[in-house]
Amino acid sequence: MFIQIHLITWVIALALFLSVQSANAAQVSPNLPIPTSRPTEIYKPNTEVKTPAKSNRDTASSSPSTATNACLAELQKISNSKSIIQPTPKDTECTIPNPVSILSIKLQNGQIALPADMLNDCKFALEFSRWLADVANPLAEQHLGSSIKKLNSGTGFTCRRRNNLPTGKLSEHAFGNAIDIVGLTLSNGDRFLVNDPATMEPSYARFFSALRKTACGYFTTVLGPGSNAAHATHLHLDLGIHGRTGNYRICE
């Protein structure tokens, strides 16, 4: 009997509690914000694909003819030269950035003839032409009493390794960025051959010494007799980059 009374009392208490909670929930405070209706226009992201602006590197690579034409225009002011088709050697690593062929270099009173098959990069050809006309030729007139009529040299571009070795780094010749001077033919008929200065006549030795020193102001690499056995009979000139900054020069 006691258990039944206790159960009835508990049920009545629960019913009273639920009725109070229901009454409180029915009373809504007038200060509560009323949610706004959903907007009819839903934001849509912009799906238009924009083409990114080209960087200077992209522009340069997409229009290499600008630099090519500028270099060739400067070169043709001081030489008889022309742009040529990129050679196709067996080794595809051997490439010339801007291949040109120079037939002769202009002087105030004449010209200096170059080998018919001479092939170089335009940047190198321009620097070499300036040095030969503005420095080497006046030195020949000063020390040897005659202007330069003809250059005796290699072809410039040759797809090979350094010092003609079977392995190792590619020579600057492989990029048309070098030349090997074997000798010079003068206007008076005399010939100058690159060799050990100790075996030359005094005037020729002084000329070669001056030629070599001035070349170091135009080129980053100058090698000749005394440098090593591979350069005993020619003067090697190139514009190769040495070191991280490219300001280092090899003049031996």
Secondary structure by P-SEA (a helix, b strand, c coil): caaaaaaaaaaaaaaaaaaaaaaaaacccccccccccccccccccccbbbbccccaaaaaaacaaaaaaaaaaaaaaccbbbbbcccccccccccccbbbbbcccccccbbbbccccccccaaaaaaaaaaaaccaaaaaaacccccccccccccccccccccccccccccccccccccccccccccccbbbbbcccccccaaaaaaaaaaaaaaaaccccccccccccccccbbbbbbccccccccccccc
